[in-house]
Amino acid sequence: MEPIFFFGIPIDFILFGLTLLGVAIFHHHTLPVALGGLVAIVIYKVAFTGFKFGTGVAGLVGHIGHEWVILANLFLLLMGFAILSRHFEESRIPDEMPQLLPDDWKGGLVLLVLIFVLSSFLDNIAAALIGGTVARHVFRGKVHIGYLAAIVAASNAGGSGSVVGDTTTTMMWIDGVSPLSVVEAYVAAIVAMLIFAVPASMQQQRYSPIVKNPPSGLRIHWVRVFIVAAILVAALAANVTANLKFPALLDKVPVLGLAVWAVILATAALRAPDWKIMPETFKGTVFLLALVTAASMMPVERLPAASWQTALGLGFVSAVFDNIPLTALALKQGGYDWGYLAYAVGFGGSMIWFGSSAGVALSNMYPEAKSVGSWVRHGWPVILGYVIGFFVMLAVLGWHPDKPH
């Protein structure tokens, strides 16, 4: 069925826009706002317009059946990597980090670079949570919201040029895009990193200086280090193996999430996970799943004609709209220079805290980050970095679109 328009705008988009506005205004009540918006969208579509897979309740069931793998993967990864971050924290490695990092603003800069590098071969959620855990220890528990935005931006920038670093780039790999086409995104990502990382690190140093020396008598808990490494290796191995050997399986089973939880449960006898963090993590995870589900129901059947201007715009759209359906539409449409698209949809979500799964995961650790106004006001270098990085890439590499495939 066709969308119903109000002053030329589909009502679906109006309801989704009101949901995002509610999240931005009522940032202390993000979960009920997101769930309320999702319920309103579902009721409207069941009653009036239907879904891509049919009308009424049957159409809703068909839609959830199509999206369930993505939703299950996000749920398992967000919950699982929260457990990983606690294992990492209790390993005492974060307490040792002042010994490895410079003891001025350059310490914050080096930490962001490490997050960038980690995210190039690990999931960006894991990289952001590891970075957030280290930051909590080296900055005495006081992490500026501008630096939190930089942590998320570093994790998303690092994953934007790697086919195993982000869900969107993995989708491109599965669809036949060459990993070398995606790696071009690092031209823009590195420039953006230089622009936002330096002011964010100086801002953090003024707010709460880095610990100069680690506490004496520290003892690393190597069993927990082993568990953290095992979870990360399992996630990486599952991602690479499934993409190379069993790509069709990724559309049927939440492979990455199951791999992470298999290791968590298998190693629970060695050291018990901190289950106490699960209730709060669950709330943040359900919030993201509500927004992702609502976004998947929007009547977006096609994008504007492929061009560098469209790719630039998709980065800003990704800050409020799930980048997975945007990437799927772009792949179906074709005609993009894939390095630009990888950078835009991968890094663009950093501009708002709920624009990426890494941002939502970090905000579960730092609830004060759940303010769009504060995120944009203090994290403005991320937005500036995105724009300048894009245009530097355009000037250096030019726009060379691939044929639709």
C-alpha positions in Angstrom: 0.0 0.0 0.0 1.1 3.6 -0.7 2.3 5.8 2.2 -0.2 8.5 3.4 1.2 12.0 3.0 0.8 15.0 5.3 2.0 18.2 3.5 4.0 16.1 1.2 5.7 14.1 3.9 4.9 10.4 4.6 3.3 10.1 8.0 5.7 7.3 8.8 8.6 9.8 8.6 6.7 12.3 10.8 6.2 9.6 13.5 9.8 8.6 13.3 11.0 12.2 13.4 8.8 12.9 16.5 10.4 9.8 18.1 13.9 11.1 17.5 12.9 14.6 18.7 11.5 13.0 21.9 14.8 11.1 22.4 16.7 14.4 22.0 14.5 16.4 24.4 13.7 13.8 27.0 17.2 12.3 27.2 16.5 11.0 30.8 13.6 8.9 29.4 15.0 7.6 26.1 13.7 4.0 26.5 10.0 4.8 27.0 10.2 7.4 24.2 11.8 5.0 21.8 9.3 2.2 22.7 6.4 4.6 22.5 7.5 5.8 19.0 7.9 2.2 17.8 4.4 1.2 19.1 2.9 4.3 17.4 4.6 3.4 14.1 3.6 -0.2 14.2 -0.1 0.6 15.0 -0.2 3.1 12.1 1.3 0.8 9.6 -0.8 -2.2 10.7 -4.0 -0.1 10.4 -3.3 2.0 7.4 -0.3 1.4 5.1 1.0 -2.2 5.6 4.7 -3.3 5.3 7.0 -4.4 2.5 5.9 -8.0 3.1 2.2 -7.5 3.3 -0.6 -5.8 5.2 -1.9 -6.0 8.8 -0.4 -8.3 11.4 0.8 -10.8 8.8 2.8 -8.0 7.2 4.3 -7.1 10.6 5.3 -10.8 11.2 6.9 -10.9 7.7 8.8 -7.8 8.4 10.2 -9.0 11.7 11.0 -12.3 10.1 13.2 -10.4 7.6 14.9 -8.2 10.2 15.3 -10.7 13.1 18.9 -11.7 12.3 20.2 -8.1 12.3 18.2 -7.4 15.6 19.4 -10.6 17.2 23.1 -9.9 16.3 22.9 -6.3 17.7 21.3 -7.6 20.9 23.8 -10.4 21.5 26.8 -8.1 20.6 25.8 -5.2 22.8 25.0 -7.5 25.8 28.1 -9.7 25.2 30.6 -6.8 24.7 29.3 -5.2 28.0 30.4 -8.4 29.7 33.7 -8.3 27.8 34.3 -4.7 29.0 33.9 -5.8 32.7 36.3 -8.7 32.2 38.8 -6.2 30.7 38.3 -3.7 33.6 38.7 -6.4 36.3 41.8 -7.7 34.5 43.5 -4.5 36.0 45.1 -3.7 32.6 43.3 -0.3 32.5 45.0 0.6 35.8 48.3 -0.1 34.1 47.6 2.2 31.2 49.1 5.4 32.7 52.5 3.6 32.5 52.0 3.3 28.7 50.4 6.6 27.8 52.0 10.0 27.8 51.1 12.0 31.0 49.6 15.0 29.3 47.0 15.7 26.6 48.9 13.4 24.2 47.9 10.5 26.4 44.3 11.0 25.5 45.4 11.3 21.8 47.3 8.0 21.9 44.3 6.3 23.5 42.1 7.4 20.6 44.6 6.2 18.1 44.7 2.8 19.8 40.9 2.7 19.6 41.1 3.5 15.9 43.5 0.7 15.3 41.6 -1.8 17.4 38.4 -1.1 15.5 40.1 -1.8 12.1 40.0 -5.5 12.9 37.5 -5.8 15.8 33.9 -4.8 16.0 33.6 -1.1 16.7 31.3 -1.8 19.7 34.1 -3.7 21.4 36.7 -1.1 20.5 34.5 1.7 21.9 33.8 -0.2 25.2 37.5 -1.1 25.7 38.4 2.6 25.1 35.7 3.8 27.5 36.9 1.4 30.1 40.5 2.6 29.9 39.4 6.2 29.9 37.4 5.7 33.1 40.6 4.5 34.8 43.2 6.9 33.4 41.0 10.0 33.9 39.9 9.1 37.4 36.3 8.3 36.4 35.7 11.8 35.0 35.4 11.6 31.2 34.3 14.7 29.3 31.3 14.2 27.0 33.4 15.7 24.2 36.0 12.9 24.7 33.2 10.3 24.8 32.1 11.5 21.4 35.7 11.2 20.2 35.9 7.6 21.5 32.9 6.7 19.5 34.2 8.6 16.5 37.6 6.9 16.7 35.9 3.4 16.8 33.7 4.2 13.9 36.5 5.8 11.9 38.7 2.8 12.4 36.1 0.4 11.2 35.0 2.5 8.1 37.9 1.3 5.9 37.9 -2.3 6.9 35.5 -5.0 5.7 35.7 -6.7 9.2 35.5 -3.4 11.2 31.9 -2.5 10.7 28.6 -4.2 9.8 28.1 -1.9 6.8 31.5 -2.6 5.2 31.0 -6.3 5.8 27.7 -6.0 3.9 29.7 -4.4 1.0 32.2 -7.3 1.1 29.4 -9.9 1.0 27.8 -8.1 -2.0 31.0 -8.3 -4.0 32.7 -4.9 -3.3 36.4 -5.3 -3.2 38.1 -4.7 0.2 40.5 -2.4 -1.6 37.6 -0.2 -2.6 36.6 0.1 1.0 40.1 0.7 2.4 40.1 4.1 0.5 37.8 5.3 3.3 40.9 5.6 5.6 42.1 8.7 3.6 39.1 10.6 5.0 39.0 8.7 8.3 42.6 9.6 9.2 42.1 13.2 8.3 38.9 13.3 10.4 40.7 11.6 13.3 43.4 14.3 13.3 40.8 17.0 13.4 38.6 15.7 16.3 41.2 13.8 18.3 43.5 16.7 19.2 40.9 19.2 20.6 39.0 16.4 22.3 42.2 15.2 24.1 43.1 18.8 25.2 39.5 19.3 26.4 39.7 16.1 28.4 43.1 17.0 29.9 41.6 20.4 31.1 38.6 18.6 32.5 40.4 15.8 34.4 44.1 15.3 33.7 45.4 11.8 33.0 46.8 9.8 35.9 50.6 10.2 35.7 51.6 6.9 37.4 49.7 3.6 37.9 48.9 2.6 41.5 51.6 0.6 43.1 51.3 -3.1 43.7 49.1 -3.9 40.8 48.7 -7.4 39.7 47.3 -8.3 36.3 44.6 -11.0 36.3 45.8 -13.0 33.3 42.8 -15.4 33.3 40.5 -12.4 32.6 42.9 -11.2 29.9 42.7 -14.7 28.3 38.8 -14.5 28.4 38.8 -11.0 26.8 41.2 -12.2 24.1 39.2 -15.4 23.5 36.0 -13.4 23.0 37.6 -11.0 20.5 39.3 -13.8 18.6 36.0 -15.7 18.4 34.2 -12.6 17.0 36.9 -12.0 14.4 37.2 -15.6 13.4 33.4 -16.0 13.1 33.1 -12.8 11.0 35.9 -13.8 8.6 35.0 -17.5 8.3 31.3 -16.8 7.7 32.0 -14.2 5.1 34.5 -16.3 3.2 33.0 -19.8 3.5 29.3 -19.5 4.4 28.0 -16.0 3.4 24.4 -17.2 3.0 24.5 -18.2 6.7 24.8 -14.6 7.8 21.3 -13.9 6.5 19.8 -16.8 8.6 21.8 -17.0 11.8 23.3 -14.2 14.1 26.7 -15.7 13.7 28.8 -13.0 15.4 26.6 -12.7 18.5 26.4 -16.4 19.0 30.2 -16.8 18.7 30.7 -14.1 21.4 28.2 -15.7 23.8 29.6 -19.2 23.2 32.9 -18.0 24.6 31.4 -16.0 27.4 29.4 -19.1 28.6 32.3 -21.5 28.0 34.7 -19.4 30.1 32.2 -18.6 32.9 33.7 -21.5 35.0 37.1 -19.8 34.9 35.9 -16.4 36.0 32.2 -15.5 36.6 31.0 -12.7 34.4 29.6 -9.6 36.1 25.9 -10.3 35.5 24.9 -7.3 37.6 25.5 -5.0 34.6 23.0 -6.8 32.5 19.8 -5.0 33.6 21.1 -1.5 32.7 22.8 -2.8 29.5 19.5 -4.5 28.6 17.7 -1.1 28.7 20.2 0.5 26.4 20.1 -2.4 24.0 16.3 -2.4 23.8 16.4 1.3 23.1 18.7 0.8 20.1 16.7 -2.1 18.8 13.5 0.0 19.0 15.1 2.7 16.9 16.6 0.2 14.4 13.2 -1.5 14.1 11.4 1.7 13.6 13.9 2.9 11.0 13.5 -0.4 9.1 9.8 0.3 8.7 10.3 3.6 6.9 9.1 3.7 3.3 12.6 4.2 1.9 12.5 2.3 -1.4 15.3 4.2 -3.2 17.9 6.9 -2.6 18.7 10.0 -4.7 20.9 9.4 -7.7 24.3 8.2 -6.7 26.8 11.1 -6.5 29.4 12.4 -4.0 26.8 14.9 -2.8 24.4 12.0 -2.0 27.2 10.1 -0.2 28.0 13.2 1.9 24.4 13.6 2.8 24.0 9.9 3.8 26.6 10.5 6.5 24.4 13.1 8.2 21.3 10.9 7.7 23.2 8.0 9.4 23.4 10.1 12.5 19.7 9.7 13.1 18.8 6.8 10.7 20.0 3.2 10.9 22.9 2.9 8.4 22.2 -0.8 7.6 19.1 -0.3 5.4 20.8 2.8 3.9 23.8 0.6 2.9 21.5 -2.1 1.5 19.7 0.4 -0.6 23.0 1.9 -1.9 24.3 -1.5 -2.8 21.0 -2.3 -4.7 21.1 1.0 -6.5 24.9 0.9 -7.3 26.8 3.7 -9.0 28.7 4.8 -5.8 32.4 5.1 -5.1 32.3 2.6 -2.3 35.1 4.1 -0.2 33.1 7.3 0.2 30.0 5.4 1.1 31.9 3.3 3.6 33.3 6.4 5.3 29.9 8.3 5.2 27.7 5.6 6.7 30.4 4.2 9.0 31.6 7.5 10.5 28.5 9.6 10.1 26.7 8.0 13.0 29.3 9.4 15.4 27.7 12.8 15.2 24.9 11.9 17.6 25.1 9.4 20.5 22.4 7.1 19.2 23.6 7.3 15.6 25.7 4.2 16.0 25.7 1.0 18.0 29.1 2.0 19.5 27.6 5.3 20.7 24.7 3.5 22.4 27.0 0.9 24.0 29.3 3.6 25.4 26.3 5.6 26.7 25.3 2.5 28.7 28.6 2.9 30.5 28.3 6.7 30.7 24.6 7.7 31.0 25.5 11.4 31.0 26.3 11.0 27.3 22.6 10.6 26.5 22.1 14.2 25.6 22.0 15.3 22.0 22.6 18.9 22.9 25.6 18.2 25.0 27.0 15.7 22.5 26.8 18.1 19.6 27.9 21.2 21.7 31.0 19.5 23.1 31.6 17.0 20.2 31.5 19.5 17.4 35.0 18.6 16.2 33.6 15.2 15.1 31.1 17.0 12.8 33.9 19.2 11.5 36.2 16.2 11.0 33.6 14.4 9.0 33.1 17.2 6.5 36.7 18.1 6.1 37.8 14.4 5.8 35.2 13.9 3.1 36.4 16.8 1.0 40.1 16.0 1.5 39.3 12.5 0.2 37.4 14.0 -2.8 40.4 16.3 -3.6 43.0 13.5 -3.3 41.2 10.6 -4.9 38.4 12.1 -6.9 35.0 10.5 -7.4 35.2 7.2 -9.3 31.9 5.4 -9.1 31.5 1.7 -9.8 28.9 0.4 -12.2 25.7 -1.0 -10.6 26.2 -4.6 -9.8 
